[in-house]
């Protein structure tokens, strides 16, 4: 059985979500925040959601923007500065 177009799209989406999660974790740790639970509490983020995001699970754009605000980084900078290097 051959893989269909949807399978390829889903795999691509999973890879991108994994890269986003890796980047979030990298930036959090770069700020000296090595414990995701403390970081979540400090910035009023749901700790289990943050854990899922850092592990490549899907998220709402509004949640993503809230995480970026906690990291004090713009969307542009998130994807420009080292995005491909942290995954």
N, C-alpha and C positions, 0 to 999 in steps of 0.2 A: 504494500500500500504506500502510495506517495504522500508526502506532506503537502498540504494545501496552503493557499495564500494566507488564510487565517492563522494557521499554525505558525507560519513565519512571522506574521505580525505580532502574535502573542509572545513569541520568544523574544522578538526585538523589544517589545514593551517591558518584559521581565528584565532584560539586560539593562535597559535605561533606568528602570526603578532601582535596580541593584546599584548602579553607578551613583544615582542620586543619594541613596542611603549611605553609601560609602563616603560620599562627599560631606554629607551632614555630620557623620561621625568624625571624620577627619577635622572639620572645622571646629567642632565642639572640643575635641581634644587639643587642637592648636591653641584654643583659648585657655588651656589649663584645666578644663572641665572633664576629668577622666571618669566620673561617675554619672551615667546618663540619668539616673533617678534624681540625684541632687540638682542636676542641670534643669530637668523638667520641673521640679518643685520650685526652684528659684525663679523660673520664667513662666510659671502658671501654665505648663503644658501637661497633658496627660502622659504619665510616664510609660504606660503600656503602649500607647500610640507611638510615642517617640521611639521606643524599642523596635516596634514593627517597621516604622519608616526607615530606621537605620539598617534594618535587615532586608530592605527592598520590597516591602509590601506597598500596595497601592494607597494613595491618600487623596484627599480633597485638595484642590488648589488653595482654598482658604487656610487649611491646616499647614500646607507647605509654606505659605506666606508668613504665618505665625511663627514657624520654626526659624525662618530666615530673619525675622525681626529679632528673635531671641539671640540669634547668632550675630546680629548687627551687620548683615550683609545684604546687598541688593540682589535682585534676581539676575541682573546682568553680570555682576561680579561673581555670583555663585556659578554661573555656567561658563564664564570667560576665564577666570584665574585658576588654572589648574584642574578644571573639571575632569579632563581626560587623564590626568596624571594620578588621581587619587583612587581610581577604580581598578 
